[in-house]
Amino acid sequence: SSSLPPSLVLLSSLSPALLLLYDITRKSSFDNIRAWLTEVHEYAQKDVVIMLLGNKTDMAAERVIKHEEGEKLAKEYGVPFMETSAKTGLNVELAFHAIAKELKHRAAQQPSEPKFQIHDYIQSSQKQTSGCCGPA
């Protein structure tokens, strides 16, 4: 029996997916992500699904990495980005749903079908669930 959450087990058994996570309260954590992204782009399989996550949004007072910095890095590497809070659960489920949808779409995609737009899915889902505060 696995102690991993079902979404992690499901993702790992479907196809390669990487959730690269940095701590928005630690600059060193963010700096290390660039090296990871470079390594992944160099050595990972070309069909690997990658998502960049800035974690600990519940610690806004200690934030040292701006939301825009995460977005810029994600754009640079062509990967989707969102901020999460493992503590409060903010966007955690959305991140796994987006990855799972991308993997499912890739597995079932016919050449004539339009590509699943993971960036659009994340943006529309965040707009639907955004509360009073935080980045729009």
Backbone as CSV, one residue per row, in Angstrom:
resi,resn,N_x,N_y,N_z,CA_x,CA_y,CA_z,C_x,C_y,C_z
1,SER,0.844,-1.188,0.000,0.000,0.000,0.000,0.884,1.245,0.000
2,SER,0.549,2.191,-0.831,1.353,3.398,-0.981,0.877,4.477,-0.023
3,SER,1.801,5.272,0.500,1.429,6.370,1.372,1.279,7.674,0.591
4,LEU,1.530,7.639,-0.712,1.381,8.833,-1.542,-0.091,9.141,-1.763
5,PRO,-0.442,10.422,-1.894,-1.823,10.763,-2.217,-2.198,10.144,-3.568
6,PRO,-3.468,9.769,-3.758,-3.885,9.130,-5.006,-3.520,9.928,-6.257
7,SER,-3.586,11.262,-6.202,-3.264,12.057,-7.389,-1.802,11.890,-7.787
8,LEU,-0.912,11.708,-6.811,0.498,11.494,-7.132,0.706,10.119,-7.741
9,VAL,0.048,9.124,-7.192,0.156,7.764,-7.711,-0.387,7.730,-9.139
10,LEU,-1.543,8.337,-9.334,-2.167,8.374,-10.657,-1.238,9.041,-11.670
11,LEU,-0.669,10.178,-11.295,0.212,10.889,-12.216,1.454,10.075,-12.540
12,SER,2.026,9.456,-11.534,3.268,8.735,-11.781,3.040,7.474,-12.602
13,SER,1.837,6.926,-12.577,1.591,5.715,-13.355,1.115,6.029,-14.777
14,LEU,0.727,7.261,-15.030,0.229,7.627,-16.366,1.349,7.963,-17.345
15,SER,2.179,8.896,-16.970,3.165,9.434,-17.895,4.113,10.345,-17.130
16,PRO,5.238,10.697,-17.745,6.170,11.553,-17.018,5.619,12.961,-16.798
17,ALA,5.658,13.400,-15.559,5.234,14.752,-15.214,6.131,15.252,-14.092
18,LEU,6.503,16.513,-14.185,7.338,17.120,-13.157,6.679,18.386,-12.642
19,LEU,6.504,18.440,-11.344,6.036,19.651,-10.703,7.262,20.241,-10.011
20,LEU,7.767,21.324,-10.553,8.942,21.977,-9.969,8.477,23.073,-9.025
21,LEU,8.838,22.910,-7.773,8.307,23.740,-6.704,9.409,24.577,-6.075
22,TYR,9.136,25.861,-5.891,10.066,26.694,-5.128,9.289,27.395,-4.016
23,ASP,10.008,27.833,-3.020,9.449,28.497,-1.851,9.503,30.004,-2.100
24,ILE,8.344,30.672,-2.117,8.305,32.114,-2.412,8.967,32.950,-1.311
25,THR,9.310,32.311,-0.197,9.951,33.040,0.906,11.465,32.843,0.937
26,ARG,12.005,32.067,-0.025,13.455,31.793,-0.038,14.037,32.008,-1.434
27,LYS,14.872,33.006,-1.591,15.474,33.309,-2.886,16.312,32.135,-3.408
28,SER,17.025,31.460,-2.518,17.863,30.339,-2.949,17.024,29.232,-3.586
29,SER,15.840,29.049,-3.071,14.923,28.042,-3.607,14.555,28.390,-5.056
30,PHE,14.254,29.665,-5.292,13.903,30.135,-6.638,15.101,30.039,-7.581
31,ASP,16.269,30.431,-7.088,17.483,30.384,-7.911,17.803,28.958,-8.360
32,ASN,17.565,27.993,-7.474,17.828,26.593,-7.811,16.887,26.068,-8.896
33,ILE,15.702,26.638,-8.980,14.716,26.172,-9.968,15.215,26.399,-11.394
34,ARG,15.880,27.515,-11.633,16.413,27.789,-12.978,17.372,26.672,-13.400
35,ALA,18.232,26.242,-12.485,19.163,25.150,-12.789,18.387,23.860,-13.086
36,TRP,17.344,23.598,-12.295,16.525,22.407,-12.519,15.848,22.462,-13.887
37,LEU,15.290,23.624,-14.222,14.612,23.762,-15.524,15.584,23.535,-16.672
38,THR,16.801,24.046,-16.533,17.819,23.853,-17.559,18.133,22.367,-17.703
39,GLU,18.329,21.685,-16.570,18.623,20.241,-16.579,17.478,19.455,-17.212
40,VAL,16.268,19.764,-16.810,15.090,19.047,-17.315,14.996,19.214,-18.828
41,HIS,15.172,20.447,-19.303,15.080,20.685,-20.747,16.192,19.987,-21.513
42,GLU,17.339,19.820,-20.879,18.459,19.145,-21.534,18.321,17.632,-21.540
43,TYR,17.890,17.072,-20.413,17.984,15.624,-20.242,16.662,14.861,-20.172
44,ALA,15.556,15.534,-19.906,14.282,14.817,-19.764,13.718,14.439,-21.127
45,GLN,12.825,13.472,-21.112,12.129,13.092,-22.346,11.394,14.323,-22.873
46,LYS,11.279,14.412,-24.176,10.666,15.593,-24.785,9.182,15.721,-24.466
47,ASP,8.517,14.601,-24.150,7.083,14.673,-23.883,6.747,14.847,-22.406
48,VAL,7.761,15.109,-21.572,7.496,15.282,-20.153,6.658,16.550,-19.933
49,VAL,5.681,16.451,-19.057,4.831,17.593,-18.720,5.449,18.267,-17.504
50,ILE,5.722,19.555,-17.628,6.384,20.298,-16.554,5.492,21.445,-16.118
51,MET,5.420,21.660,-14.820,4.712,22.816,-14.283,5.574,23.437,-13.187
52,LEU,5.635,24.754,-13.187,6.382,25.495,-12.174,5.402,25.998,-11.118
53,LEU,5.720,25.720,-9.849,4.850,26.127,-8.752,5.620,26.956,-7.731
54,GLY,5.083,28.125,-7.419,5.607,28.937,-6.319,4.773,28.614,-5.094
55,ASN,5.366,28.013,-4.092,4.612,27.550,-2.929,4.762,28.485,-1.728
56,LYS,3.880,28.318,-0.774,3.818,29.049,0.501,3.174,30.426,0.348
57,THR,2.146,30.528,-0.493,1.443,31.810,-0.637,0.759,32.220,0.659
58,ASP,0.599,31.284,1.580,0.007,31.608,2.885,0.968,32.445,3.734
59,MET,2.232,32.555,3.312,3.236,33.321,4.055,3.582,34.614,3.314
60,ALA,2.562,35.336,2.898,2.733,36.544,2.080,3.635,37.589,2.732
61,ALA,3.592,37.703,4.046,4.411,38.700,4.744,5.906,38.427,4.588
62,GLU,6.267,37.152,4.390,7.682,36.783,4.237,8.094,36.625,2.776
63,ARG,7.202,36.934,1.833,7.477,36.750,0.405,8.710,37.531,-0.023
64,VAL,9.611,36.847,-0.766,10.763,37.530,-1.357,10.776,37.368,-2.883
65,ILE,10.026,36.414,-3.394,9.922,36.201,-4.838,8.542,36.658,-5.302
66,LYS,8.518,37.671,-6.152,7.248,38.203,-6.654,6.585,37.206,-7.604
67,HIS,5.264,37.272,-7.654,4.482,36.433,-8.564,4.990,36.597,-10.000
68,GLU,5.281,37.845,-10.370,5.735,38.151,-11.732,7.067,37.479,-12.065
69,GLU,7.918,37.303,-11.076,9.200,36.635,-11.306,8.979,35.173,-11.676
70,GLY,8.053,34.537,-10.998,7.700,33.149,-11.322,7.112,33.041,-12.712
71,GLU,6.207,33.964,-13.041,5.596,33.976,-14.377,6.650,34.162,-15.463
72,LYS,7.573,35.069,-15.231,8.623,35.359,-16.211,9.497,34.126,-16.459
73,LEU,9.890,33.448,-15.379,10.714,32.253,-15.508,9.963,31.152,-16.262
74,ALA,8.692,30.975,-15.931,7.875,29.956,-16.600,7.757,30.256,-18.098
75,LYS,7.541,31.527,-18.440,7.439,31.918,-19.859,8.748,31.637,-20.588
76,GLU,9.847,31.927,-19.919,11.174,31.720,-20.492,11.372,30.259,-20.914
77,TYR,10.839,29.337,-20.113,10.996,27.910,-20.390,9.754,27.282,-21.027
78,GLY,8.729,28.096,-21.261,7.518,27.594,-21.918,6.729,26.591,-21.092
79,VAL,6.697,26.804,-19.776,5.951,25.898,-18.902,4.855,26.673,-18.163
80,PRO,3.765,25.997,-17.818,2.718,26.674,-17.051,3.188,26.986,-15.634
81,PHE,2.581,28.011,-15.038,2.973,28.470,-13.711,1.747,28.814,-12.884
82,MET,1.833,28.529,-11.619,0.843,29.033,-10.666,1.469,29.041,-9.283
83,GLU,0.846,29.808,-8.404,1.294,29.818,-7.021,0.329,28.973,-6.203
84,THR,0.894,28.312,-5.198,0.123,27.384,-4.383,0.414,27.601,-2.901
85,SER,-0.410,26.964,-2.090,-0.127,26.856,-0.664,-0.464,25.432,-0.255
86,ALA,0.564,24.672,0.061,0.329,23.311,0.538,-0.398,23.360,1.880
87,LYS,-0.171,24.415,2.638,-0.790,24.548,3.957,-2.299,24.776,3.856
88,THR,-2.710,25.708,2.984,-4.147,26.016,2.866,-4.817,25.224,1.746
89,GLY,-4.006,24.639,0.862,-4.554,23.880,-0.265,-4.805,24.730,-1.504
90,LEU,-4.477,26.019,-1.457,-4.712,26.911,-2.586,-4.032,26.392,-3.853
91,ASN,-4.810,26.153,-4.882,-4.359,25.738,-6.221,-3.658,24.378,-6.279
92,VAL,-3.592,23.652,-5.180,-2.918,22.350,-5.197,-3.693,21.375,-6.080
93,GLU,-4.996,21.281,-5.843,-5.826,20.386,-6.647,-5.821,20.820,-8.111
94,LEU,-5.895,22.117,-8.353,-5.879,22.633,-9.719,-4.593,22.229,-10.443
95,ALA,-3.457,22.303,-9.768,-2.183,21.924,-10.389,-2.222,20.469,-10.838
96,PHE,-2.693,19.582,-9.964,-2.757,18.165,-10.319,-3.797,17.896,-11.401
97,HIS,-4.936,18.591,-11.340,-5.965,18.418,-12.375,-5.437,18.856,-13.734
98,ALA,-4.736,19.989,-13.767,-4.199,20.502,-15.035,-3.192,19.521,-15.628
99,ILE,-2.296,18.999,-14.798,-1.304,18.022,-15.267,-2.003,16.755,-15.753
100,ALA,-2.969,16.277,-14.973,-3.684,15.054,-15.348,-4.430,15.239,-16.664
101,LYS,-5.070,16.399,-16.849,-5.787,16.670,-18.108,-4.814,16.708,-19.288
102,GLU,-3.662,17.333,-19.082,-2.654,17.398,-20.141,-2.175,15.990,-20.506
103,LEU,-1.891,15.174,-19.502,-1.429,13.805,-19.753,-2.506,12.984,-20.466
104,LYS,-3.729,13.117,-20.012,-4.844,12.376,-20.618,-5.032,12.801,-22.070
105,HIS,-4.963,14.094,-22.301,-5.140,14.605,-23.665,-4.021,14.102,-24.586
106,ARG,-2.806,14.127,-24.087,-1.674,13.647,-24.902,-1.818,12.171,-25.238
107,ALA,-2.311,11.390,-24.281,-2.453,9.949,-24.493,-3.530,9.637,-25.526
108,ALA,-4.574,10.465,-25.568,-5.718,10.183,-26.441,-5.739,11.023,-27.713
109,GLN,-4.828,11.965,-27.832,-4.877,12.940,-28.923,-4.680,12.310,-30.304
110,GLN,-5.552,12.700,-31.200,-5.414,12.340,-32.609,-4.663,13.493,-33.288
111,PRO,-3.913,13.202,-34.350,-3.125,14.266,-35.010,-3.967,15.469,-35.469
112,SER,-5.231,15.242,-35.821,-6.062,16.343,-36.330,-6.691,17.170,-35.203
113,GLU,-6.638,16.682,-33.983,-7.254,17.390,-32.857,-6.412,18.581,-32.421
114,PRO,-7.087,19.634,-31.938,-6.308,20.755,-31.382,-5.631,20.318,-30.095
115,LYS,-4.486,20.912,-29.820,-3.713,20.594,-28.614,-4.453,21.134,-27.385
116,PHE,-4.404,20.399,-26.289,-4.961,20.873,-25.022,-4.145,22.076,-24.563
117,GLN,-4.820,23.137,-24.193,-4.132,24.366,-23.790,-4.066,24.448,-22.269
118,ILE,-3.012,23.879,-21.697,-2.886,23.822,-20.245,-2.835,25.221,-19.620
119,HIS,-2.162,26.166,-20.284,-2.087,27.534,-19.765,-3.487,28.146,-19.664
120,ASP,-4.291,27.984,-20.727,-5.655,28.527,-20.746,-6.523,27.870,-19.679
121,TYR,-6.365,26.550,-19.522,-7.144,25.812,-18.516,-6.849,26.352,-17.119
122,ILE,-5.578,26.574,-16.818,-5.191,27.078,-15.497,-5.764,28.472,-15.281
123,GLN,-5.609,29.352,-16.274,-6.101,30.725,-16.131,-7.606,30.772,-15.940
124,SER,-8.359,30.010,-16.736,-9.812,30.042,-16.603,-10.254,29.425,-15.285
125,SER,-9.563,28.399,-14.820,-9.909,27.772,-13.537,-9.596,28.700,-12.372
126,GLN,-8.490,29.436,-12.457,-8.130,30.358,-11.384,-9.116,31.516,-11.323
127,LYS,-9.591,31.989,-12.459,-10.555,33.093,-12.483,-11.868,32.656,-11.841
128,GLN,-12.276,31.405,-12.091,-13.521,30.889,-11.540,-13.450,30.727,-10.027
129,THR,-12.269,30.390,-9.503,-12.144,30.085,-8.082,-11.495,31.205,-7.276
130,SER,-11.056,32.282,-7.946,-10.352,33.320,-7.191,-11.296,34.004,-6.214
131,GLY,-10.801,34.178,-5.014,-11.604,34.815,-3.973,-11.367,36.315,-3.963
132,CYS,-11.421,36.887,-2.800,-11.304,38.340,-2.687,-9.885,38.849,-2.903
133,CYS,-8.918,37.981,-2.563,-7.555,38.509,-2.477,-6.588,37.685,-3.329
134,GLY,-5.463,38.274,-3.620,-4.431,37.528,-4.339,-4.390,37.921,-5.782
135,PRO,-3.410,37.373,-6.513,-3.235,37.751,-7.925,-4.397,37.293,-8.755
136,ALA,-4.811,38.117,-9.689,-5.938,37.776,-10.574,-5.443,37.010,-11.760
